[in-house]
């Protein structure tokens, strides 16, 4: 899918501004995200990439000094006015840069969210756990030790477990924040293959400092710099040497960043 597709809009962002203790770090950005699209967000550290992600599902609310203005809509609903923020966060899953495993078994890590949603019957939980672990390319490695502690897995396995746990919410949108920062290249490529398959079911926002990863995976790429969108276009345009902005050309070429 490419920009201009007739696919329905999942997210609409208009004039999003974010301040921490009165210091503005995101300066009125606007963009949209279409169903079954992978949108990559690239840019140097401190450009506002993670903060922007947190605004989408309101995990920014956990930061007392944060102040948000502008509009973020999911399927036409303003997330700032939603009556059920927990339901919003189930619809927009989040995967952090470092694996964050619950001190539970592999099975219970994945079953945690369904249980919180009222699914308690083992016969109902088993297929959910298996599906999510398969989607995260982890099932074959752990199917014989589901009762083992999730935090005892390798770093790459824990990151895939984190993805399986995010998928257990049955999200419509999955946000990944530098998912490969602490894992080896082989595991990174396995997760990239997972994301390509998941695109058939869900929409993905991928924050990454790896421009080649963005090029491999995304339909469109946003270059975010100092809280402003320098450029947002089809990834083929961004990485083909033909972006409009010299700043984009410089960043993609490794001149700075």
C-alpha positions in Angstrom: 0.0 0.0 0.0 1.3 3.5 -0.8 0.3 7.0 0.1 -2.9 8.0 -1.6 -4.5 4.6 -1.2 -8.2 4.3 -0.8 -7.7 2.2 2.4 -9.7 3.7 5.3 -8.1 6.0 7.8 -7.1 4.5 11.1 -5.5 7.5 12.7 -5.8 11.2 12.0 -3.4 13.6 13.7 -3.9 17.4 13.4 -1.8 20.1 14.9 -0.4 17.9 17.7 1.6 19.8 20.2 3.3 18.4 23.3 5.1 20.2 26.1 7.0 18.9 29.1 6.9 21.4 32.0 6.1 24.2 29.6 8.8 23.3 27.1 7.3 22.4 23.7 8.9 19.3 22.2 6.4 18.5 19.4 5.4 21.5 17.3 2.0 21.2 15.7 2.5 18.1 13.6 -0.2 16.6 11.3 -0.4 13.3 9.5 -2.7 10.3 9.0 -2.3 6.5 9.0 -4.3 4.1 6.8 -5.4 0.6 7.5 -2.8 -2.2 7.0 -0.1 0.4 6.4 3.4 0.3 8.0 4.5 3.8 8.8 8.1 4.2 9.8 9.2 7.2 11.9 12.8 8.1 11.7 15.0 10.9 13.1 17.8 11.6 15.5 17.5 11.1 19.3 15.4 13.7 21.1 13.3 14.4 18.0 10.0 13.5 19.7 9.4 10.1 18.1 8.7 8.2 21.3 6.6 11.1 22.7 4.5 11.1 19.5 3.8 7.4 19.9 2.7 7.9 23.5 0.2 10.5 22.4 -1.5 8.0 20.1 -2.8 5.8 22.9 -2.5 8.3 25.8 0.3 6.6 27.7 1.6 10.2 27.7 -1.0 10.6 30.5 1.4 8.8 32.8 3.8 11.8 32.7 2.6 14.5 35.0 4.5 17.3 33.4 3.2 16.6 29.9 0.6 18.9 28.3 -1.0 17.9 25.0 -3.0 20.0 22.5 -4.3 19.4 19.0 -6.3 16.4 17.8 -5.6 12.7 17.6 -8.5 10.6 16.2 -8.7 6.8 16.0 -11.5 5.8 13.6 -12.9 9.3 13.8 -13.0 9.4 17.6 -10.9 12.0 19.5 -8.7 10.0 21.9 -8.6 13.0 24.3 -12.4 12.7 24.7 -12.7 8.9 24.9 -14.6 7.6 27.9 -12.6 4.4 28.1 -8.9 5.0 27.8 -8.2 1.3 28.7 -10.1 0.2 25.6 -8.1 2.7 23.6 -4.9 1.1 24.8 -6.1 -2.3 23.9 -6.9 -1.0 20.3 -3.4 0.5 20.1 -0.7 -1.9 21.3 2.7 -0.7 22.3 6.1 -2.5 22.2 8.9 -0.8 24.1 12.6 -0.7 23.1 13.6 -3.1 25.8 11.8 -6.4 26.6 9.4 -5.9 29.6 8.4 -9.3 30.7 6.0 -9.9 33.5 7.3 -12.1 36.3 5.0 -14.8 35.2 5.2 -18.0 33.0 5.4 -17.7 29.3 1.7 -18.8 29.1 0.6 -16.3 31.7 2.4 -13.4 30.1 0.3 -13.8 27.0 -2.9 -14.8 28.8 -2.7 -11.8 31.2 -4.6 -9.3 29.0 -7.4 -11.8 27.9 -7.9 -12.7 31.6 -8.2 -9.0 32.5 -10.8 -8.8 29.8 -12.8 -11.6 31.4 -11.6 -14.6 29.5 -10.9 -17.2 32.2 -11.7 -20.6 30.6 -8.5 -22.5 29.7 -10.2 -23.9 26.6 -10.7 -20.3 25.4 -7.3 -19.1 26.5 -5.2 -21.8 24.9 -5.9 -21.0 21.3 -5.3 -17.2 22.0 -1.9 -17.9 23.6 -0.9 -20.2 20.7 -2.0 -17.8 18.0 -0.1 -14.9 19.6 3.0 -16.9 20.1 2.9 -18.1 16.5 2.3 -14.6 15.2 5.4 -13.5 17.2 7.5 -16.5 15.7 8.0 -17.9 19.2 5.6 -20.8 19.5 8.0 -23.5 18.1 10.7 -22.5 20.6 8.6 -22.5 23.7 5.6 -24.7 23.1 7.0 -27.4 25.4 7.8 -25.1 28.3 4.9 -22.7 28.5 5.0 -23.0 32.3 8.6 -21.6 32.4 9.3 -18.1 33.6 9.1 -15.6 30.7 11.9 -13.5 32.1 14.3 -16.5 31.8 14.1 -16.4 28.0 16.9 -14.9 26.0 16.7 -11.2 25.1 15.4 -11.8 21.6 12.8 -14.3 22.8 11.6 -11.9 25.5 11.2 -9.2 22.9 9.1 -11.6 20.8 7.1 -12.5 24.0 6.5 -8.8 24.4 5.1 -8.7 20.9 2.9 -11.7 21.6 1.6 -10.1 24.7 0.8 -6.9 22.8 -1.0 -9.0 20.2 -3.1 -10.7 22.9 -5.1 -7.5 23.2 -6.1 -8.0 19.6 -5.0 -4.5 18.7 -6.0 -2.7 15.5 -2.8 -0.7 15.5 0.6 -1.8 16.8 3.3 0.7 17.8 6.9 -0.4 18.0 9.5 1.8 19.6 13.0 0.8 18.6 12.1 -2.9 19.1 15.5 -4.1 17.8 17.7 -1.9 20.0 18.8 -4.7 22.3 18.6 -7.8 20.2 20.9 -9.5 17.7 20.6 -9.0 13.9 19.2 -12.6 13.3 16.4 -12.1 15.8 15.8 -8.6 14.3 15.3 -10.1 10.9 12.9 -12.7 12.3 10.8 -10.0 13.9 10.8 -8.0 10.7 9.4 -11.1 8.9 6.7 -11.3 11.6 5.8 -7.6 11.0 5.4 -8.2 7.3 2.9 -10.9 8.0 1.1 -9.0 10.7 0.5 -6.1 8.2 -2.1 -8.3 6.6 -4.2 -8.0 9.8 -3.2 -4.8 11.6 -1.7 -1.3 11.0 1.8 -0.7 12.3 3.8 2.4 13.4 7.5 1.7 13.6 9.8 4.1 15.3 13.4 3.2 14.3 16.8 4.8 14.1 17.8 2.2 11.5 17.0 3.8 8.2 17.6 0.5 6.3 15.0 -1.2 8.5 12.5 1.6 7.7 13.3 1.1 4.0 12.8 -2.7 4.2 9.5 -2.6 6.1 7.5 0.5 5.6 5.0 1.8 3.0 5.6 5.4 4.0 8.3 7.1 6.1 8.1 10.2 8.3 11.3 12.1 9.1 10.8 13.8 12.4 13.4 16.4 13.5 13.3 18.5 16.6 9.6 17.9 17.0 8.6 18.8 13.4 7.8 16.7 10.4 10.5 17.5 7.8 9.1 15.1 5.3 6.5 12.4 5.0 6.3 10.4 1.8 6.3 7.0 0.2 9.4 5.1 1.5 10.6 4.6 -2.0 10.8 8.4 -2.4 12.5 9.0 0.9 15.2 6.3 0.3 15.6 6.5 -3.4 17.7 9.7 -3.2 14.8 11.9 -4.3 13.4 13.3 -1.0 12.4 17.0 -1.3 14.3 18.2 1.8 18.1 18.4 1.9 17.8 17.6 5.6 16.1 14.3 4.7 18.7 13.5 2.2 21.4 14.3 4.7 19.9 12.1 7.4 19.2 9.2 5.2 22.8 9.4 3.8 24.2 9.4 7.3 25.6 12.9 7.1 24.1 13.6 10.6 22.0 11.8 13.2 
